[in-house]
């Protein structure tokens, strides 16, 4: 069985008892970054063996793929990303596809991620919503923004700290008159979440009431 195990996105207490049990029991752990995984185990005083940490990038090596499939077939194996839920906006998705291709059993544990708290915190109806991950940085960006502005239900995206001002300006230039929610640094000490018009959001950024630090989840509702 392959276990996709969410890990905290900022607060070390946001780990489940099941995740901690599996970390102690599983022989192998597939990691987006083995260094991050080792720090995680150290945080919870869990012993580990270096050889039992497998890098996710190894699964793109076709020469080694059969070896890794044999490991997954013979053992219960965990999967962790840098933070949050593996497979949600990170390379862990390739392992889901691998399991489906080779008929390997897997399960997704519930746990930490930035998307769902941001959806819940948004100050508008989110009984339906669309999630689009990050917008393109250049080619296709304006097309995607126009698609979002035509959506009849709220759209949520991740946005880099380096592009949040650009996004607000793009929405303003498109004369967006709906609501925008911004969630920043979720689960961390300086967590913020607000819902305003675009012009109000631009003012909050300009006056540094929203510091340009950390990670952002943006909701856009017409």
FENBELJO-V511626 format. One line per field, one symbol per residue. phi: phi as a letter, one per 40 degrees, with the letter a starting at -180 (. if undefined). psi: psi as a letter, one per 20 degrees, with the letter a starting at -180 (. if undefined). burial: # if it has 9 or more other C-alpha atoms within 8 Angstrom, else .. A space follows every 10 residues. Layout:
# FENBELJO-V511626
phi->???
psi->???
burial->???
This chain:
# FENBELJO-V511626
phi->.bbcbcbdci bcccbccccc ccdccccbbc bcaccccccc cccbfbcabd cccbcdcccc cccbcddccc ccccbcbcbb bdagccgcga cddccccccc cbfccaabcc icacccdccc cccacbcbab bbgccdcbcg cccccccccc ccbdbbbcbc dcbccccccc ccccfcbcbb bbbbfdgbdb dbabbacccc cccccccgcb ccagbbbbbb bc
psi->ppoooqqqjh oiilqqhggh ghhhhphqpp phohgghhhg hhhjlpqrpg ijopphhhii ohhiggghhh ghhiqppqpq agqbopiokr iihhhghggh hjlpqrqoqq bprhgghhgh ipkrpkhqrp pjbqqqhepi ghghghggii piqqppqqpq hijhgggghg gghjlpjbqp qppplpirhk pqpqparghg ghhhghjjho qmqbqqpppp p.
burial->#########. ...##...## .##..#.### ####..##.. ##...#.... .#####.##. ...##..#.. .##.###### #######... ###..#.##. ...#.#..#. ####..###. .#...#..#. .#..#..... #..##..##. #.#######. #..##..##. ##...#.### ######.... ########.. ##.##..... ....###### ##
